[in-house]
């Protein structure tokens, strides 16, 4: 299995969420950039590598088992204490275009299961995103 850094795993996850419905929107791509610029976890991330990392992720997604491999990469590359952070980032990208497609919901379910996230924590993260992304 491909060995990646925690930063790379988080980028893989965000790209995968954005690509889940077969259409990466400008809002989703913008949100990935926003997360990388503003979340403290990316403070020491070399942004010059972002395109290369996203391309490797896209290539991996082309494989028949690519999605499962990416979920394994995320699980294995991150310390357990960052699983909730990873889920929060995935939610940010999924919610960015103000509409979450069925494919994205399925991916989020797979991620919750793979990372064995607590249902109450998941609910809190999802609720937080819902209130942040409400529109008039």
N, C-alpha and C positions, 0 to 999 in steps of 0.2 A: 504494500500500500504506500501511496505517496506520503512522504513526511513533509509537513508544512508547519510554519510557525503559528502561534495563536492569532496574530494579526491576519495572516493569510487565511486561516480557517474562518475568521469572522467575515472577511471579504467574500470568500466562497459562499458563505451562508447568505449574505445579503444579495449577491448576484443571483443565486439560485432562487431566492424568493421572488426577485424581480422578473426572472425568466419563467417562473412556474406556469403562468397562463399563456405562454408563447409570445408575449408582447411586452417588452420592457418599455414602460412609459417614461417620458421626460421627467415626470414627477418622481418616479421611483429612482431613476438615475441621479436626479438632483438630491434626493434624500440620502442616498448612499454617500454622496460627496459631503453632505451636511453632517451625517453621523461621523464620518472620518475626520472632518474638521473640528467638530465640537465635543465629541465624547472623550473624556479623559483617557480612556483605555488606548486611544490612538495617538496619544501625545508624542510618543517616540517612533511612530510609524513613518517609514520613508514613502511619501506619496508618489514619488517618481516611479515606484514599482506597481502602482495600482492597475494600470492597463495590462501589464504582463500577467498579473495575478488573475485579473478578470478573464483574460484570454485563456489561461490554463483551466480555469473553472469551466468556461464555456466548452472547451474541448472535452473535458471530463464528462460534462452533461450529455454529450453526444453518444457516449457509450450506453449500452443497454442497462447496465447496472450503475450508471453514473450517479444517480440521485442517492442510492444507498451508500455508495462510496463516499459521497460528500458528507452525508450524515455521520458516517463512521469517522471521517477526517475531523469534523467539528468535535465530535465526542472525544476523540483521542488526543487532539491538539490542545484542547482547553482544560485547565484545571476545573474541577467540579464547582468551585466557587464562582466561576464565570458562566455557568450554564444559564442562569437567569438573565444575565446581561446579554448573552447571545440571543435568547428568546425575545428580549425587549428590542434588540436591533432588528430582528426578523419582523416583528410586529410593526416597527417604524416604517420599514420598506413596504410591507404589505398595505399599510394604511395610507401611504403617501398620495395615492391617486383617488382617495376618498371612496374607493370601492374595492372590496376584497372578493376576488373570483373564487369559485369552487376549488380550482387547482391549488390556489394559495392556501385556502383553508385546510385542504388535505395535507399539504406540505407542513403547515404549522402543527397539525395533529401528529404527523410522523416525527417532527422535531421534539415535541413534548414527550412522546413515548420514548424516543431514543435517549433523551437526556433525563428521563424519569423525573420530570418536574412535578412539584406538588400542585394539585388542582387549585388550591386557594391562591398560591403565588401566581399561577397562570391567569386566574380570574382578575387579580389585582393589576397585573401588567396589561391585560387586554382592556380593562375598564379605564385605566389611565390613558391609553391610546384613544379610546372612544371619546373621552371628554376633551382631549387635546385637539382632535380632528373634527369636532363638530363645526358646522357652518350655520350661518343665519338663514 
